[in-house]
Amino acid sequence: MPVSRRQLLASLMGLALCPFSRIAAAGVLLADSAQGDIDPAPFLVSEKYDGVRALWDGRDLRFRSGRIVHAPEWFKSRLQTQPLDGELWLARGRFDLLSGIVRKTRPLDAEWQQVRYMVFELPGGDGSFAQRDARLADIVRAVSWPALQKVEQRRLADRHALQRALDEVTRAGGEGLMLHRADAPYVTGRSDVLLKLKPLLDDEATVIAHLPGKGKYAGMMGALALRASDGRRFRIGTGFSDDVRRNPPPIGSVVTYTYRDLTPSGLPRFASYLRVREEP
């Protein structure tokens, strides 16, 4: 009996096709921040893409929260049936435009023609991350569609090579690097098997108040009052565009901010607003 293209892709992946409910219940892998002078030898290293995290369940694309991404049918039809994890992406520095595209309930074909799905993991896959990455490469080659791309993973010999790679990516407008332990099994939740390395640290906090602006920002938001996950409260007054100042993130929403380091009292130093968190 001839083997269908779908069966071929499933066999290449080497795991049973699982419904999204099983994936969603387990969650996804979330990165810790790399601390200090890390040795990259145990890791596979890739660029950190400033996209929107999306999981493909074999039928639909979903945000990390489980909500449906309303992608066009022609886009979804090219992804076949194997579960995938990755980032919807346009280009470096174009997160805001991408976010507007993928969050529309009525997708526009012309906009989605620009979107790429940068995949980096096989949800529920067996073996080490290095083995899953090799199977993922086979899957992407079999699909043979420019909008579906595997995130390039590479070995770096030492700390100097890691720093050179970080400098190269950030000079080109990228956010930083991701380091995934090559020997790691598939795991979910916050874990140090996956690390993010950026020139600046980042974290999330909940908006608790809008503080009025002064001077040229009179009549607009001047700063956000935030509450961190540990209950500490602080303010951020930089990093906002005029549009964000006119339409600030709603109270109760979660925002991402960057910072240099922590004060002795545990508050972020030189904190700057980055964006509303990808997933509500």
Beta strands, then each sheet from edge to edge (+ up, - down):
strand 1: 29-33
strand 2: 43-48
strand 3: 52-56
strand 4: 61-62
strand 5: 68-69
strand 6: 84-89
strand 7: 116-121
strand 8: 148-150
strand 9: 176-181
strand 10: 189-197
strand 11: 201-212
strand 12: 221-227
strand 13: 233-236
strand 14: 254-259
strand 15: 261-262
strand 16: 268-269
strand 17: 272-276
sheet 1: 1+ 10+ 9- 2+
sheet 2: 5+ 4- 3+ 6- 7+ 8+
sheet 3: 13+ 12- 11+ 14- 17+
sheet 4: 15+ 16-
end
